[in-house]
């Protein structure tokens, strides 16, 4: 199978982006890439299953704060772990939160599901910046001095370096979403999206 020239050009542009930009624009591109990664996860719940989950960002926040707490060398750090050791724990904890808070409300449909999940997302946001959790999460100041990831002896501290890690995450998430779409589970989700009652009857 031949690779499209357009795809090759697009990949070259994606690879070159942080190199040809100033540090500010490299940071903007990295943030955009993070939102693309989040969008792949939202595409599974909304695009495949048809569930309008407006609180999806809450699980993203749980994972991000977990990595920050486990790797920070500042006052809020609790373990001083390396980045790659903290990421699997953050993933599992975010999945645990998703199961604990998400499964009980799956029986809700339509706009009601959107309202409930949006409320949950707002609760997480308010708690994260509240004075009540300031001794743990740093409130609006956030968690600082988060240890950068390393690959061997290479420190990935700049926005350009982090951009490539995020792009790798996007590639993995995209591959998983693509494989899920044509799987038995993915077809079941799409059936739920089209008509939940009929899907349940089948």
GURO-686781 format. One record per residue: x, y, z of N, C-alpha, C in turn. Coordinates in steps of 0.05 Angstrom, whole numbers, padded with zeros to 5 digits, always signed. Last residue first. Example, Ala and Ser with C-alpha at 12.3 -4.5 7.8 and 13.67 -1.06 7.14 Angstrom:
<nodes>
+00257-00045+00142+00273-00021+00143+00258+00001+00157;+00264-00114+00156+00246-00090+00156+00264-00066+00156;
</nodes>
This chain:
<nodes>
-00625-00129+00429-00608-00148+00414-00589-00162+00432;-00643-00094+00468-00660-00117+00461-00644-00138+00446;-00603-00056+00467-00607-00072+00492-00623-00097+00486;-00612-00035+00416-00586-00048+00423-00588-00065+00447;-00662-00013+00423-00659-00035+00405-00632-00050+00410;-00649+00027+00461-00669+00007+00467-00666-00018+00449;-00611+00060+00434-00603+00045+00458-00623+00023+00465;-00592+00070+00372-00617+00066+00387-00611+00048+00410;-00541+00092+00360-00563+00095+00342-00590+00091+00355;-00508+00081+00405-00511+00109+00396-00536+00112+00378;-00511+00026+00408-00523+00042+00429-00527+00070+00421;-00482+00016+00361-00510+00007+00363-00525+00023+00385;-00433+00034+00377-00446+00048+00356-00476+00040+00354;-00421-00005+00416-00424+00023+00424-00439+00039+00402;-00417-00050+00383-00438-00049+00404-00443-00020+00413;-00373-00037+00354-00399-00040+00340-00422-00039+00360;-00335-00038+00395-00340-00013+00381-00367-00014+00366;-00335-00093+00408-00343-00073+00428-00351-00046+00415;-00316-00115+00361-00342-00123+00371-00353-00102+00391;-00283-00062+00323-00284-00086+00340-00312-00092+00348;-00279-00016+00294-00287-00040+00279-00287-00065+00296;-00263+00020+00335-00286+00026+00318-00296+00001+00304;-00216+00003+00358-00241-00001+00373-00265+00002+00355;-00178+00019+00321-00182-00009+00325-00209-00015+00340;-00182+00075+00328-00187+00063+00302-00193+00033+00304;-00168+00080+00382-00195+00088+00373-00202+00076+00346;-00114+00062+00379-00134+00048+00396-00162+00055+00387;-00093+00102+00345-00092+00073+00337-00113+00057+00353;-00100+00147+00376-00113+00145+00350-00114+00116+00341;-00067+00136+00420-00096+00139+00424-00111+00136+00398;-00017+00135+00393-00027+00111+00407-00057+00112+00411;-00015+00187+00374-00013+00165+00355-00024+00139+00368;-00017+00216+00421-00038+00219+00402-00039+00196+00383;+00033+00201+00443+00008+00193+00457-00016+00195+00438;+00066+00225+00406+00067+00196+00409+00042+00186+00423;+00053+00278+00418+00046+00268+00391+00047+00237+00392;+00074+00282+00469+00045+00284+00466+00036+00272+00439;+00128+00277+00458+00115+00257+00475+00085+00257+00471;+00134+00323+00427+00138+00297+00414+00126+00274+00431;+00125+00363+00466+00108+00361+00443+00110+00334+00430;+00168+00359+00499+00143+00349+00509+00123+00346+00486;+00206+00385+00466+00210+00357+00474+00183+00344+00482;+00184+00437+00464+00188+00421+00440+00191+00392+00445;+00186+00453+00516+00160+00448+00505+00162+00432+00479;+00239+00418+00551+00228+00440+00536+00201+00432+00525;+00255+00370+00576+00246+00392+00593+00233+00415+00577;+00276+00314+00577+00255+00325+00560+00241+00348+00574;+00341+00293+00579+00320+00306+00594+00301+00320+00575;+00373+00234+00567+00362+00257+00554+00339+00268+00570;+00390+00186+00585+00402+00209+00597+00392+00235+00586;+00330+00154+00576+00358+00149+00581+00370+00173+00596;+00288+00204+00577+00292+00180+00560+00322+00174+00560;+00250+00234+00628+00276+00228+00616+00273+00204+00598;+00206+00288+00645+00212+00261+00638+00240+00258+00626;+00216+00335+00701+00212+00328+00672+00218+00299+00666;+00179+00344+00760+00203+00333+00748+00198+00326+00718;+00151+00404+00777+00145+00377+00769+00169+00367+00753;+00148+00454+00803+00173+00438+00804+00167+00409+00798;+00081+00459+00828+00104+00469+00814+00127+00449+00818;+00012+00459+00823+00035+00444+00832+00059+00452+00816;-00027+00520+00833-00021+00494+00822+00004+00481+00835;-00050+00568+00847-00022+00568+00840-00013+00542+00828;-00102+00556+00863-00098+00568+00836-00069+00569+00828;-00082+00500+00903-00103+00518+00894-00097+00529+00866;-00047+00460+00919-00036+00486+00913-00056+00506+00903;-00063+00411+00937-00062+00415+00908-00051+00443+00900;-00058+00412+00993-00052+00387+00978-00046+00393+00949;-00072+00461+01015-00048+00447+01026-00040+00422+01010;-00120+00472+00984-00094+00486+00978-00070+00472+00990;-00170+00452+00990-00149+00433+00982-00123+00446+00976;-00195+00499+01007-00198+00475+01023-00176+00455+01016;-00191+00536+00967-00173+00539+00990-00174+00514+01008;-00195+00506+00901-00206+00516+00926-00185+00518+00948;-00182+00484+00853-00172+00512+00858-00182+00523+00885;-00204+00433+00856-00176+00436+00850-00165+00463+00856;-00259+00442+00865-00243+00431+00886-00213+00435+00882;-00273+00462+00815-00275+00480+00838-00259+00469+00861;-00263+00417+00782-00249+00442+00777-00249+00460+00802;-00299+00379+00804-00270+00374+00804-00254+00400+00801;-00347+00406+00793-00340+00400+00821-00310+00395+00823;-00347+00406+00737-00345+00432+00752-00337+00427+00781;-00354+00352+00727-00330+00365+00718-00325+00392+00732;-00405+00344+00749-00382+00330+00760-00356+00344+00752;-00435+00376+00714-00434+00383+00742-00410+00369+00756;-00428+00348+00667-00418+00375+00668-00415+00384+00697;-00456+00301+00681-00427+00299+00677-00414+00327+00677;-00509+00323+00685-00496+00310+00708-00466+00309+00705;-00517+00343+00633-00518+00361+00656-00504+00349+00680;-00513+00297+00601-00494+00320+00596-00494+00338+00621;-00555+00267+00621-00528+00257+00623-00508+00280+00620;-00597+00299+00604-00593+00295+00633-00565+00285+00638;-00598+00296+00549-00589+00321+00561-00583+00318+00591;-00589+00225+00546-00593+00251+00533-00582+00275+00548;-00598+00187+00607-00596+00191+00578-00598+00220+00570;-00572+00144+00657-00584+00170+00650-00579+00175+00620;-00542+00100+00666-00570+00096+00661-00585+00121+00653;-00492+00118+00680-00496+00109+00652-00525+00104+00645;-00480+00131+00731-00498+00150+00717-00502+00141+00688;-00446+00092+00753-00473+00096+00765-00491+00114+00749;-00399+00098+00720-00417+00075+00717-00445+00079+00730;-00372+00145+00736-00385+00143+00710-00405+00121+00709;-00347+00142+00786-00367+00163+00782-00383+00159+00756;-00317+00095+00780-00331+00100+00805-00354+00121+00801;-00293+00098+00729-00311+00076+00735-00329+00082+00760;-00262+00145+00735-00282+00142+00714-00302+00121+00719;-00229+00131+00777-00249+00153+00781-00271+00151+00760;-00200+00090+00750-00216+00084+00774-00237+00105+00780;-00176+00120+00710-00195+00099+00703-00212+00092+00726;-00143+00151+00743-00163+00165+00727-00184+00144+00718;-00111+00110+00764-00127+00125+00782-00149+00140+00767;-00085+00091+00717-00102+00073+00732-00121+00088+00751;-00057+00138+00703-00076+00126+00684-00096+00108+00699;-00023+00144+00747-00043+00165+00740-00065+00154+00722;+00008+00098+00743-00009+00102+00766-00031+00122+00761;+00034+00108+00694+00016+00085+00696-00003+00088+00720;+00064+00157+00710+00043+00157+00689+00024+00133+00691;+00105+00148+00746+00080+00161+00756+00057+00158+00735;+00146+00127+00718+00135+00110+00739+00108+00122+00748;+00160+00169+00685+00150+00145+00672+00139+00125+00693;+00180+00208+00723+00155+00213+00706+00144+00187+00696;+00200+00184+00788+00206+00192+00760+00180+00193+00744;+00174+00212+00850+00178+00190+00830+00188+00201+00804;+00164+00239+00897+00188+00245+00882+00195+00222+00863;+00119+00238+00931+00134+00213+00926+00161+00217+00912;+00094+00287+00937+00090+00267+00958+00107+00242+00954;+00098+00358+00929+00105+00331+00921+00103+00311+00943;+00089+00408+00947+00066+00391+00944+00073+00363+00935;+00138+00435+00946+00125+00431+00972+00101+00412+00970;+00175+00399+00894+00168+00423+00910+00152+00415+00935;+00182+00359+00860+00203+00362+00880+00197+00386+00898;+00131+00317+00833+00140+00344+00841+00162+00342+00862;+00110+00267+00822+00136+00274+00811+00147+00300+00821;+00060+00261+00846+00079+00240+00849+00107+00247+00840;+00032+00308+00832+00037+00302+00860+00059+00281+00864;+00031+00304+00775+00043+00326+00788+00051+00320+00817;+00002+00256+00768+00030+00258+00758+00044+00280+00772;-00047+00275+00790-00033+00251+00802-00003+00251+00793;-00061+00316+00757-00054+00322+00784-00039+00299+00798;-00072+00285+00710-00052+00306+00710-00042+00313+00738;-00115+00251+00726-00089+00240+00718-00067+00261+00719;-00153+00291+00739-00145+00271+00759-00118+00259+00752;-00160+00316+00689-00149+00331+00712-00139+00312+00733;-00185+00274+00661-00159+00285+00651-00145+00300+00674;-00231+00272+00689-00213+00249+00691-00185+00257+00680;-00253+00321+00674-00248+00316+00702-00228+00293+00705;-00266+00321+00620-00241+00335+00628-00234+00329+00657;-00316+00299+00618-00293+00283+00610-00267+00295+00620;-00364+00321+00627-00346+00321+00650-00321+00305+00644;-00397+00314+00585-00385+00340+00587-00366+00342+00611;-00414+00265+00546-00400+00267+00572-00386+00294+00573;-00460+00239+00512-00450+00267+00514-00440+00271+00542;-00452+00182+00478-00457+00191+00505-00444+00219+00508;-00442+00154+00431-00463+00173+00431-00471+00184+00458;-00402+00117+00423-00424+00109+00440-00447+00129+00441;-00369+00146+00385-00377+00118+00382-00402+00110+00397;-00369+00200+00401-00370+00193+00373-00379+00164+00369;-00368+00200+00458-00389+00215+00443-00392+00205+00414;-00327+00165+00473-00353+00166+00488-00375+00179+00472;-00288+00173+00433-00298+00146+00439-00325+00147+00454;-00279+00227+00433-00291+00216+00409-00301+00187+00415;-00253+00235+00481-00281+00244+00479-00294+00232+00455;-00203+00215+00465-00218+00202+00486-00247+00209+00486;-00190+00253+00427-00192+00225+00419-00207+00209+00440;-00187+00300+00457-00209+00297+00438-00212+00268+00429;-00139+00295+00484-00164+00293+00499-00188+00288+00481;-00106+00303+00440-00105+00278+00454-00130+00274+00471;-00119+00356+00430-00125+00336+00409-00125+00308+00422;-00100+00379+00476-00129+00379+00472-00137+00360+00450;-00045+00372+00467-00057+00359+00490-00088+00358+00487;-00038+00404+00422-00034+00375+00419-00047+00360+00443;-00045+00454+00446-00064+00445+00425-00062+00415+00422;+00001+00454+00477-00025+00454+00490-00047+00445+00471;+00040+00455+00437+00039+00433+00456+00012+00431+00469;+00029+00504+00414+00026+00480+00398+00024+00456+00416;+00043+00538+00457+00016+00538+00447+00010+00512+00431;+00098+00527+00460+00081+00520+00482+00052+00519+00473;+00114+00547+00411+00118+00519+00416+00101+00510+00439;+00104+00601+00420+00087+00586+00401+00090+00556+00403;+00145+00610+00458+00117+00615+00465+00098+00599+00446;+00192+00597+00432+00184+00581+00456+00155+00585+00462;+00181+00598+00360+00192+00609+00385+00181+00593+00409;+00189+00545+00312+00174+00564+00327+00189+00575+00351;+00212+00501+00287+00212+00527+00273+00197+00549+00287;+00204+00459+00322+00231+00467+00316+00231+00495+00304;+00150+00447+00327+00163+00459+00350+00192+00469+00344;+00140+00428+00270+00127+00450+00283+00142+00462+00307;+00161+00382+00246+00177+00407+00245+00166+00429+00263;+00123+00343+00251+00149+00338+00263+00165+00364+00265;+00082+00365+00220+00077+00360+00249+00104+00356+00263;+00107+00366+00170+00099+00391+00183+00095+00387+00213;+00112+00311+00161+00136+00328+00163+00130+00355+00176;+00058+00296+00159+00076+00285+00180+00101+00302+00184;+00043+00323+00113+00030+00330+00138+00047+00320+00162;+00074+00298+00074+00078+00326+00079+00066+00334+00106;+00052+00246+00078+00080+00250+00083+00086+00279+00090;-00001+00257+00062+00004+00247+00089+00033+00251+00096;+00008+00272+00009-00004+00291+00027+00001+00283+00056;+00027+00224-00014+00045+00247-00011+00035+00268+00009;+00006+00163+00017-00001+00188+00003+00019+00210+00007;+00040+00103+00008+00033+00124+00026+00028+00150+00010;+00014+00043-00020+00030+00067-00022+00020+00088-00003;+00017-00024+00000+00000+00000+00000+00018+00025+00000;
</nodes>
